[in-house]
Amino acid sequence: MEHFLCVQRNLVLFLTLFFFVSLNADSIPQFQMKDQYGQSYSDTSVKGKPVVLMGCFLRDLEICRKQGRKLYWKMQNLLWKDSTKVNFLLYLDLKESNKMVEDYIEESKHKQYESILLDRRGQLVNGLSRGEVYVRIYNKSGKLITSTYQSQIEESFIQEVYEILKKEI
């Protein structure tokens, strides 16, 4: 009987852990980092609004910046007055950073570029793919709605993102 209770307790513990892990797999990842201007962001600071989270490896900076800008500015135009009801976050994996990259980041502070979160500790590196932008959209409570990889942001994808965000705001 004691063995049965032990097995039962272990089964309940396993199922609870499995349920908890599967719930967190579809939630916005935990992170805390700053952008190139020193502004702090975290997973808790962006909840309450839908989040468009886009990320790249350092070597894909140009793809990330170009495609990120395209999606961001198209959404600003399509959402218009509602654009402030969405968090658009672009991040860059900086674990492979070097002095030249750091100098570029320092110089760009004066150019009024869109914010880029600087992931120096690899907090958001999971899922990144070389040569592509990793795009994830989360709802107001931080639950994943969709994720995709894009090497080029097409108009059809912009429309798809717009439809998702209109439902969420």
Summary of the structure (lengths in Angstrom):
residues: 169
radius of gyration: 19.0
end to end distance: 54.4
largest distance: 71.4
contacts: 471
relative contact order: 0.20
helix: 47%
strand: 23%
